[in-house]
Amino acid sequence: MSDEFVKTETRGGVFLITLHDPPTRNAINPDMAREFFEALERFEDDPELRVLLLTGTDPSFCSGANVRGFSRSIESRESRGETGDSRPWGSMEARYARKFDPESSRAPEMVLRLQELQKPTIAAVNGHAIGAGMGLALACDIRLAAEKATFSEAFSRMGLIPADGSCWNLPRLIGVSNTLLLQYTGDRVDGQEALRLGLVSKVVADDRLMEVSLELADRIAQGATRSQSLIKYLVRQGSDQSFREHLDLAHVAQDQARTTEDHREAVRAFLEKRPPVFKGR
């Protein structure tokens, strides 16, 4: 794979992806998206790669979609005679079944691909996480932020909506009122405010973010990978299930977990009074 816009590095069982386009503060473009998908395929297909750590080239995590592409999109829509509706909810149903333009939906596809990974993911937010860049961070299982990190649901400032899944993810993290406050205003919040709201799990000194993030990623990578994958599945499914449905699904998952080599190793290690050595099998 090429690595012009996405840098990758392997550190034991940790796969580090760095979004890299310094002139645009790591804004998403079609080439970055293609390299990102290739990197995720490599990560998911390699059983030795057990945790994904996502960050960006300083001083930004990801500044969102590349705004230069918006002008071309506007011109294209105007040439087709498409205009806005005074009652936008009324036009939603008629347009709902339309296919996305693949060139205009790279960021949502990146967020979806990241959210559906079956292995643990961590975002090390080292700077600006704006618009779809914030959506990428939200799609990770865990978010750590540098003190200088900045988050913004900037879509409304461009007359747009969060089409990156943030309207789904954010209310589950910080509640409906806080979600709408951030999305209506597009206000920026720093690392400490993000921690208070529940956007991130921890705020770390700027110069220690990668050290702390890699330590956590390595710790998780040494765990029981199949168990972690099943836990992630249950948590994702649980938000749309009744408690009874969740318990039924958890029962099936537990039966599957009991067949793993890691479970057998954990039992042996307990009886032998030693730390377990998990293989992710």
N, C-alpha and C positions, 0 to 999 in steps of 0.2 A: 504494500500500500504506500501511497505518497504521504508525506508528512509536512506539507507546506503550512497547513492551518491547524493541524491536530498533532501534537507531540505525544508520544507514548513511551513509557518506561516500565520495566518489570522489576519489582523489588520483593523477592521471595514470592509469596502468594498474592501480593498486592499489585494491581495493574493501575498505573498512574496515567491519566489522560489530562493533558494541558491544552486548553483552547488557546490558539496562538495566531493573533492578527493584530500586533501592537498599534499600527496606524489607526485602526477603527476601535481600539480597546476591545478586541475580540468579538466584534459583531458577527452575527451568523450570516453566512453567504452559502450559495449552493455547493461550492467546493468544500467548505468546512463541513457542511452536513454530510456530504458523501464520505469524507475521510472519517467523520465521527461514526457513521454507520459501519464502516469497515473495521474500525477499532473495536466497536462493541461486538461485532461478529467474532473477532479474534478472542476477545475476552470470554464470551459465552461458550465458545467451542473448546477452550482449553481447560481441562479439569484442574490443572495446576494453578490457574489464576482464580483466586477465590473471593477477592474483594476489589471493587472498583473505587478509586479515589479520583474525583473530578475537581479540577481547578483551572485557573486561567493565568496567562502571562501577566505579571505585574505591569501596571497598577490596577488591573481590572480582572474580574471573574468573567463576565460576559455582558456587553452593553446592549444585548438584544438583537433584534433584526436590523439589517443594514438599511438605513433610512433612504439611501440613494435609490434603492429599488422601489420605494413607494411612488416616486414621481412617474416611473414607467408604468406602474400598475394603474395609477389614476388616468393616465393618457389612454391606456388600453380600454378601461371601462367607459371612458367618455366616448371613445370611438364606437363602442357598441351601444351607446345611448342609454347606459344604465345610470339612474339617478336615485337619490335617497327617497325615503318614504316619511311623511310627516308623522305616521304612527308605525314605528319600526316593528313592534310586535306583530302587527297585522301582516307584514310581508314575510315573516319568518317561515311559516308553514309552507308557503309556495316555493321557497328557495331551499328548504331543508334537504331535499333529496338530490340536490345538485352535487356533482363530483367536485372535489377541490382541484384547483389548478396546482399541479405538482410543484411548479416553480414558486408558487406563492405560499406554500404550506410546509416549507422545510422545517421551520422552528417547531410547530406542533408535532410533526413526525418525530423530531429528535426527542422532544419531551416524552411522547408516548413510548418510543423505543426504550428510553432510559427507565421509565416507570415500570415497564413490563419485564425488565431483567429479573432472572430468577436467582441472582446472587446478591449479597449485600452491597450497597452503594453509599458512598459518603461524599458530600460536597464540602470542599475547603474553600469558603468564600473569602477571597483575599482582597477584594475591592468592589467595584461597581457590579451589582447584579440587577440589571435594569430590564424591564419588560420581559421578553422571552428568556433573557438571561436569568431572571428571578424564577421563571417557570422551570428552567433546567435544575436550579437548586432545589426547588420544591419537589421535583420528581425523584430526588435522591432520598434514601431511607433516613439518613442522618445529615444534619447540617452543622458545621462548625464555622465560626466567623472570626475574622480578624477584627481588631478594634476599629480599623479604618473602613471596614466593609460598609457598603451602602446598598439598600434595597429599595426598589421603586416599581410599583405597578403603573408604569408610565403611559399605558395605552390611551387613556382618555385625553391626555395632553396632546395626542396626535389625532384625536377624533376617531379612535379605534376602540376595540374591546379586547379583553384578554382571551385570545383564541388558543392559548397554549395550555389549557387545563387549569389555570389558576382559579377560575370561578368554581371549580370542583375541589381542588386541593386546599385552597386557603380557608374556606369556612370550616373544614374539618380540623384545621390546625389552630385557628385563632378566633373562630366564631363568625357569624354573619355580619354583625355590626362593625367589627374591626376590619373585616374583609371589604365591605362596601366603603368604609371610610378611606382605606388605602386606594381602592380602585376608582372611586369617584374623583378623588383629589389628585392622584398620582404623586402624592407627597413622598419624599425620601425619608427613610428611617435608618439610623446608624446601627451598629452592632449591638449596643446596649439596649436600644429600644426594641430591636428584633428579638433579643433574648427575653425581654419583659413580655412581649406579645406572644412568645412561643414559636416564633419562626425558626429559631436556631436552638440547639441544645447547649452550646457553650460559646463564650467569647474568649479569644486568646490574644495575647500580645502579638502585634503584627509580625515581629521577627521570630515568633515561635509557632505560627500557625501550621506550617508544613511539618515541623517536628512532632507536634501534638497529634496532627491528623494522621501521619504515618504510623505513629505508635498505636493509635486506636485501630487503624486499618489492619496492622500486623496482628494485633491481639485478636480481632475478629477472624482474620484469615487462619489463625491457628485453632479455631473452634470447629464444631461439627457442622460442616457446610450443608449437608442435606437437611439437618434439623433446622438450620437457619433459613434455608429456602422454604421449607414447609411453614415455618413461623411467619415469614413474609407473606406467603400465600394466604394464610388464615387471617392475618391483620388486614390485608387488602380486601378480602372477601367479606370480612366481618361488618364493614360499614354498610353493606347492603343486605344484611341478613337479620332475621330474628335471632334471639338468644338460643332458642331450641335448634334452629337450623345450623347455627354456628357450632353448637356442641356436637351435633351429628357429623358435621364436616371435620371437626377436630378429632373425633373418634377414628375416622378413616385415616387422617394424617398420622395419628399416634400409632396405628397399626403398621403404617408404612415405615415410620421412624424406627420401630422395634426390629425391623428386618435389616437395618444398616450395620455395616462393619463398625462404624463409630459408636453405636450404642453398645455393641458387644465389647469394644475396647474400653468404654467408660465403666462398664460393670466389672470387667477384669481389673482395671486400674483401682477401682474402689476396694475390691477384695484384697488386692495386693498392696494397698496403702501407698500408691504412687500416683503422680499426675498422669492423666491420659494423654496419649499421642494420637490425635485425630488425623485421618487421611482424607476426609471428605468423601468417603464411600459408604 
